[in-house]
Amino acid sequence: MTVRLKGDKMSVKAIQALMTGLVVLACVVGGVILIIKGINHTVGIIMLVIIGSYLGLDLTPWIPLGKNQKQKPPPG
């Protein structure tokens, strides 16, 4: 657990990670609720598949997608 001091600011990467985590959490909870309550199984399953594939791609560093692409060193 981290204690934040007054005036301490979050970096842009930390804010992006927090927002991504909240969106993922909301989609997972929403998909599970749709499936459990029987409101719309198809939409719930699609939400979980989309989030699962996003996390799967995000957690596999050997697939060069998005931020995982290697940077070419500058010439010279």
N, C-alpha and C positions, 0 to 999 in steps of 0.2 A: 504494500500500500504506500502510495506517495502522498506526502503532505505538501500542499502548495502554499507558498507564502503570498501575502498580499502584494499585488503588483506584478506577480509572476505571470507571464503570458504564454499561451500555448502556441506552438509552431503551426505553420500551415499544414504540414504533414500530419501532425497529431489531430488537428481539427478534421481533416479529410478522413483519417482512419476512424475517428469517432462517428462521423456522419455516415460513413459506409457501414459501420457496425450497426448503427441504429436502423438504417434502411433494411439491412439483411434481417435483423431481429424482427422488425415489423412485418416483413414479407413471410418469414417462417411462421410467426405466430398467427398471422392472418390466414395463411394456407392451411395450417393445422385446424384452426377454428372452423373454416369452411368445410373441411372434410369431416370433422367430428360432428358438427351440427347438421350435416347433410344438406347444407344450403346449395352448394354447387361443387360437386366433387371434381369436375373437370378443371375449373378455374383454380381450385386449391392445389391439385396435383401439378398443373402447369406452373404455378408460382413456385412450388417446391423444386421442380425440375430446373427452372431458370436459375434460382438461387444456388442450387446444388452444382449446376454446371459452371456458374460464375465462380463459386468458391473452389471448385475443382481446378479450373484454369488458373486461378489466382495462386493456388497452393502448389502448382507444379512448375518449378523453375526451369525444367528442361524443355518446356514448350515456349518458343520465343514469341509470346503475345504481350501486347500492352507494355507495362513497365519492365517486363522481363527481357526485352530486346537488348542485345549487347551493343554497346556504343563503340564505334570505330575510333581508334586513337587519331588525334589530329596529325596531319602529315608534317614531317620535318623533325 
